[in-house]
Amino acid sequence: MASVKKMGEREVIETIFKSLSRPSSMPIPFGDDVSGVDIGHNLIAVLKTDMLVGKTDVPLSMSFWQAARKAVVMNISDFAAKGVKPVALLVALGLPLDFLEKDVKQLADGLNAGAREYYAYVLGGDTNEASDLIICCSLFGIRKRNLIILRSGARPNDIVAVTGSFGKSAAGLRILLENSSVLPMARKTFLDAVLMPKARLKEGLALSQASVVSASIDSSDGLAWSLHEIGRASDVGFVVDNLPVAPEVLRFAKHNKIDPVELVLYGGEEYELIITIPPRLWKKASHVVEQVGGSLIRIGKVTEETGMFLQWMEKTITIKPRGWEHFRGRK
């Protein structure tokens, strides 16, 4: 019988799903970024939970305040992908016995800061003894059924776009974990991408309200894996012809002799939105995002064939279903 290390997170989840009874109506299918319950009057109660664990998710240079804030942002980012405004959180904390009062205060302040940054509140939760730090946030919101953006709506010829460039968090992790060399002016940018991530909530809400997006996902598992997730849910493929690489990432990759494609496609932890947009709605989508202070980067198009390909440096490269996966680590 396989261990969870061999199974990986996604096979573990599949195993759990097979044992769960399903309600007669599921407005949001198993496996999307969030879950939902129909509460009548065309309204969906939207639910999300995500966990941050000290050993696997908190670099040594990350403060407890930053870790707690990030645990909130992880959940908010999935709400952003669905176009749902967060209202309230419950938080379960597992704390090692050697934690100090000041450490607990940092965690509390970080949780509050993350929630209030996105106009939500922490309403309560649970605490318990644990062998490692555990921060598990459960998020709640309400949205009209027709405004929730699923992964399954992408159609051939839709435009694929993202809300920001990629590769900065991958570079930041290499600096923190491998002491990679970096120019001073870029160091803070890369480290902030890891230690102080931002959720694209304003953009997600604006796109949802304008009804201009056919499918959406949060990119925290990596650009490549997230594209494959939309592809599986929508039964489509992608051609990426404009790699959304940050200029400073190109310089970092060249300086450290790293393939920038590796950083951009498979780095993860970006918390950008990856969306598909019908071509006729591209201008409107760009406009509504600009109105809230953001921007969209067109990176390619949806194809009827289910393959995933990148056109880069006059080559066509297969985009593999790789990214971060718990129990296995980076694939």
C-alpha positions in Angstrom: 0.0 0.0 0.0 1.4 3.4 -1.0 2.5 6.0 1.5 1.2 9.6 1.3 4.7 10.6 0.2 4.4 8.4 -2.9 0.7 9.3 -3.4 1.2 13.1 -3.3 -1.4 15.7 -2.2 -3.6 15.3 -5.2 -4.0 11.5 -5.0 -4.6 11.9 -1.2 -7.4 14.3 -2.0 -8.9 12.0 -4.6 -8.9 9.2 -2.1 -10.7 11.3 0.4 -13.3 12.6 -2.1 -14.2 9.0 -3.0 -15.3 8.4 0.6 -17.4 11.5 0.9 -21.2 11.7 0.4 -22.2 14.5 -2.0 -25.2 16.8 -1.7 -27.8 16.7 -4.5 -26.7 20.1 -5.6 -23.1 21.3 -5.7 -22.9 24.9 -7.1 -19.1 24.6 -7.0 -17.7 21.2 -7.9 -15.1 19.2 -5.8 -11.6 20.3 -6.7 -12.2 24.0 -7.5 -10.5 26.7 -5.5 -13.3 27.0 -3.0 -16.5 25.2 -1.9 -20.1 26.4 -1.8 -23.5 25.8 -0.4 -26.7 27.1 -2.0 -28.6 29.2 0.6 -31.4 30.2 -1.6 -32.3 33.5 -3.4 -29.6 32.8 -6.0 -26.9 33.2 -3.2 -24.0 30.8 -2.5 -22.2 30.6 0.9 -18.6 30.2 -0.2 -16.2 28.4 2.0 -12.4 27.9 1.9 -9.8 26.4 4.2 -6.1 26.3 3.8 -3.2 25.4 6.1 0.3 26.7 6.7 2.8 24.4 8.5 6.1 25.7 10.0 8.4 23.0 8.7 7.2 23.0 5.1 5.8 26.5 4.6 7.7 29.0 6.7 11.3 29.9 5.7 13.6 30.6 8.6 13.7 34.3 7.7 9.9 34.7 7.9 8.6 36.2 11.1 5.5 34.8 12.8 3.7 37.9 11.9 4.4 37.4 8.2 3.6 33.7 8.5 0.2 34.4 10.0 -0.6 37.1 7.5 0.4 34.8 4.6 -1.9 32.1 5.9 -4.8 34.5 5.5 -3.6 35.8 2.1 -3.5 32.2 0.8 -7.2 31.8 1.5 -8.1 35.3 0.2 -6.3 34.6 -3.1 -8.6 31.6 -3.8 -11.6 33.9 -3.1 -10.1 36.4 -5.6 -10.0 33.7 -8.2 -13.7 33.0 -7.8 -14.7 36.7 -7.6 -15.9 36.4 -4.0 -15.5 39.0 -1.3 -14.3 37.5 2.0 -16.4 38.3 5.1 -15.0 36.4 8.1 -12.4 33.8 9.1 -12.1 31.1 11.7 -8.5 30.2 12.6 -7.2 27.0 14.2 -3.7 27.2 15.7 -1.4 24.4 16.6 1.4 25.7 18.8 4.6 24.0 20.1 5.0 24.1 23.8 8.2 26.3 23.6 6.3 29.2 21.9 6.5 32.4 23.9 3.8 35.0 24.6 5.5 37.4 22.2 5.3 34.7 19.5 1.6 34.3 20.1 1.1 38.0 19.9 2.9 38.2 16.6 0.6 35.4 15.2 -2.5 37.3 16.4 -1.3 40.6 14.9 -0.4 38.9 11.6 -3.8 37.2 11.4 -5.6 40.5 12.1 -3.4 42.4 9.6 -4.1 40.0 6.8 -7.8 39.9 7.4 -8.3 43.7 7.7 -6.1 44.3 4.6 -8.9 42.6 2.7 -11.8 44.0 4.8 -12.5 40.7 6.6 -12.5 39.8 10.3 -11.2 37.0 12.3 -14.2 35.9 14.5 -12.6 33.1 16.5 -11.2 29.5 16.1 -9.3 27.0 18.2 -5.9 26.4 19.7 -4.1 23.2 20.6 -0.7 21.7 21.3 1.3 20.6 18.3 4.8 19.4 17.5 5.1 22.1 14.8 3.4 25.5 14.1 0.1 25.0 12.3 -2.0 27.9 11.1 -5.3 26.8 9.5 -7.7 29.5 8.2 -11.3 28.9 7.2 -12.8 31.7 5.1 -16.4 32.6 4.5 -18.2 34.8 2.1 -21.5 35.1 0.1 -21.8 35.6 -3.7 -24.6 35.5 -6.3 -24.4 32.1 -8.1 -24.0 33.6 -11.6 -21.0 35.8 -10.5 -18.8 32.9 -9.2 -16.1 32.1 -11.7 -15.3 28.4 -12.0 -12.3 26.6 -13.6 -14.5 24.8 -16.1 -15.6 27.5 -18.4 -12.6 28.0 -20.7 -13.4 27.6 -24.4 -11.2 27.3 -27.5 -9.9 30.7 -28.8 -10.4 32.4 -25.4 -7.6 34.7 -24.5 -5.4 33.5 -21.5 -4.2 36.3 -19.2 -2.6 36.9 -15.9 -2.7 39.7 -13.4 1.0 40.1 -13.0 4.5 38.8 -14.0 5.9 35.5 -12.7 9.2 34.3 -11.3 9.9 36.7 -8.4 8.8 34.3 -5.6 10.8 31.5 -7.2 13.9 33.8 -7.2 13.1 34.8 -3.6 13.0 31.2 -2.4 16.3 30.5 -4.1 17.8 33.5 -2.3 16.4 32.3 1.1 17.1 28.6 0.7 20.1 28.4 -1.5 21.7 31.8 -1.0 21.6 32.5 -4.7 23.4 35.7 -5.8 21.2 38.7 -6.6 21.7 42.4 -7.4 20.9 44.6 -4.4 18.1 46.5 -6.1 16.2 43.3 -6.8 16.7 41.5 -3.5 13.9 43.3 -1.7 11.5 42.7 -4.6 12.2 39.0 -4.6 12.0 38.6 -0.8 8.8 40.6 -0.5 7.2 38.2 -3.1 7.9 35.3 -0.6 7.4 37.1 2.7 4.7 39.6 1.9 2.5 38.1 -0.9 -0.6 40.0 -2.2 -3.9 38.6 -3.2 -5.5 40.0 -6.4 -8.9 40.5 -4.7 -9.8 43.9 -6.3 -9.1 42.5 -9.7 -11.0 39.3 -9.1 -14.1 41.1 -7.8 -14.1 43.6 -10.7 -13.8 40.8 -13.3 -16.6 38.8 -11.6 -18.9 41.8 -11.4 -18.3 42.6 -15.1 -19.0 39.0 -16.1 -16.1 39.0 -18.6 -14.2 35.8 -17.5 -14.9 32.3 -18.6 -12.5 30.5 -16.2 -10.2 31.5 -13.4 -7.7 30.0 -10.9 -5.2 31.2 -8.3 -1.6 30.5 -9.3 -0.1 29.6 -6.0 0.7 26.0 -7.2 2.6 27.5 -10.1 1.7 28.8 -13.6 2.2 25.4 -15.3 0.2 23.4 -12.8 -2.6 26.0 -12.7 -2.9 26.0 -16.5 -3.2 22.2 -16.4 -5.9 22.5 -13.7 -8.0 24.8 -15.9 -7.3 22.5 -18.9 -8.6 19.4 -17.0 -11.7 21.1 -15.7 -12.6 22.7 -19.1 -11.3 19.9 -21.4 -9.1 22.3 -23.4 -5.4 23.0 -24.0 -3.2 26.2 -24.1 -0.6 27.8 -26.2 1.4 30.3 -24.3 3.2 32.7 -26.7 4.0 35.5 -24.3 5.9 34.2 -21.2 5.0 36.6 -18.3 8.5 36.8 -17.0 9.5 39.9 -14.8 12.5 41.8 -16.2 14.4 41.4 -13.0 13.8 37.7 -13.1 15.5 37.5 -16.5 18.5 39.3 -15.0 18.5 37.0 -12.0 18.3 33.9 -14.1 21.1 35.0 -16.4 23.3 36.0 -13.4 22.8 32.6 -11.7 22.7 30.6 -14.9 19.1 29.4 -14.4 16.5 28.8 -17.1 14.0 31.6 -16.6 11.3 29.3 -18.0 11.8 27.1 -14.9 11.3 30.0 -12.6 8.2 31.3 -14.3 6.3 28.1 -15.1 7.2 25.9 -12.1 8.1 28.3 -9.3 4.7 28.7 -7.6 3.7 30.9 -4.7 2.8 33.8 -7.0 -0.8 34.5 -6.0 -1.7 35.9 -9.3 -4.9 35.2 -11.1 -4.8 33.1 -14.3 -8.0 33.8 -16.3 -9.5 33.0 -19.7 -11.5 35.7 -21.5 -13.7 35.5 -24.7 -11.9 37.7 -27.3 -14.9 40.0 -27.7 -14.6 40.8 -23.9 -10.9 41.5 -23.8 -11.1 45.3 -23.9 -13.8 45.4 -21.3 -11.9 43.0 -19.0 -8.7 45.1 -19.3 -10.6 48.2 -18.6 -12.3 47.0 -15.4 -9.0 45.8 -14.1 -7.3 49.1 -14.8 -10.1 50.9 -13.0 -9.1 49.2 -9.8 -5.4 49.9 -10.2 -4.4 46.6 -11.8 -3.5 45.3 -15.3 -3.9 42.2 -17.4 -1.1 40.6 -19.3 -2.2 38.5 -22.3 -0.1 35.3 -22.4 -1.7 33.1 -25.0 -4.9 31.4 -26.1 -7.1 28.4 -25.3 -7.0 25.5 -27.9 -9.4 22.7 -28.6 -6.6 20.2 -28.5 -5.7 19.4 -24.8 -1.9 19.8 -25.0 -0.1 22.6 -23.2 2.7 24.4 -25.1 5.0 27.4 -24.7 6.5 29.2 -27.6 9.8 30.6 -26.4 13.0 31.7 -28.1 11.7 30.3 -31.5 11.1 26.9 -29.9 7.9 25.1 -28.9 8.2 23.6 -25.4 5.7 21.2 -23.7 4.4 22.6 -20.5 4.5 19.8 -18.0 2.1 19.3 -15.1 4.6 20.2 -12.5 4.6 22.5 -9.5 4.4 22.4 -5.7 2.7 19.3 -4.2 2.4 18.6 -0.5 4.0 15.3 0.7 6.1 15.1 -2.4 7.5 18.7 -2.4 8.4 20.3 -5.7 7.8 18.1 -8.7 
